[in-house]
Amino acid sequence: MVVVPVEMDAERFDALVAEALDEIPDEIAMLVRNVVVLVEEEPPEDEPDDLLGLYDGVALTERDSSLIPQLPDRIFLFRGPLLDMCDDEDDLVEEIRITVVHEIAHHFGIDDARLHELGYA
């Protein structure tokens, strides 16, 4: 089966990301602190071309009182790879949701092995 990339403008893609963030349960969302979610067209050159998302920060489980306040942690979603891997908008909505949950889980210190066990790899 050949996957035909979804075509979508940046504004609609950003709206889907916002919808995925809105679906995060309030009891979890209120624990996410000092994190910004950004959409980039492609992953950095030193990362795999098919990378869907990336957490850049210090997980809550690794912080202590000696950590001085700093710039927000960042969650990146990569538009190009997400569009490339999806067959249609419904598929894209699901992949964005999974990627958002995956990267927020990293903020809470959940590693890739555990995410794989939970179905968010």
N, C-alpha and C positions, 0 to 999 in steps of 0.2 A: 504494500500500500504506500503510495506517494503522498506525503503531506504537502499541501499547498498552503504557504504562509497566509495568515489572516492579514488583510489590509485594513488599517485603521489610523485615523489622524491622532496626533498627540493629545488633543483635548479630550477625545472620547476615552483614550487609554488612561489618562490621568483620572477621569471620572470613575472608571472601573477600579482603579487603585483606591480611590477615596471610598467607594462602596465596600471594598474588602476590609478596609480599616474600620469602617462603621459597623461591620459585622463582628468585630472582636467583642466578646462579652465585657460588660462594664467592669465586672470584678477583676478582670485581667487588665483591661485598658487603664484603669486607675493606678495600676502598679508600674506601668511603663513611664519612666521618668527621663527627661533630658534626652529624647530621641527624636530625630527628624527623619522622615521618609522622603527619599528623592528618587526620581525616575531619570535614568540615563539611557541614551540610545544603545550603547554597547558596553560590555565589560571592559575594564582596564586591559591594556596590552599584555600584562603579565599574568592574566587570568584566562581560563578556558573560554573559547568563543561562544560556547553554549551555556555559560553561567547565567542563571535566571535572577539570582539575588545575592546580596552580600551584606553581612553585618560588620560594621567597622566601629568598634568600641570596646569597652570593658564590661563584661557580663556582671550582672548584679551579684552573682555568687563569688566574684573575684574582688569585689570592692570592700574597702574597710575605711575606718574613720581617718586614716592618714592620707587617703586619696584627696588631693586638692580639687576643687571645682574646676571643670574644664569645658571645652566646647561640647556640644551635644554629640552623643553617639549617632551614627548614621546607618540607616538601612537603605540600601540601593536596590531598585528593581530595574532590570535591563530589558527595555522595550523590544529591541531587535530579536534577541533569542526567544523571548516569550511569544512574539508574533510568529516567528519561524516554526516553532514546535506545535502550534495549535491549528486544528482543522477549521474551526469556526468560532464565533464569538462566545458561545456557551463553554466550549473547551478553554478558551482564553480566560473567561471569568473564573473558572475552577483553578486553573494554573496560577493566576494572580493570587487567589485566596490561599492556596497552598504555599506559595512563595512568601506571602506576607506572614502567615502563621509560622513558617519555618524560620524566618529571620527574626521575628519577635521572640521565638523560643530561644534563639542564641543569646538574646539580651538577658534572658532569665538563666543562662548557663546550661541549657540543654544542648548536648552535643549531637553530631550527625548520626552516630550509631543509635542513640535513643530515638531521635526523630524518625529514622528508618523503621524502627520497631513500631512506632506509632502511625506509620503510613504517610509521613511528611518528608520523605527523602527526595 
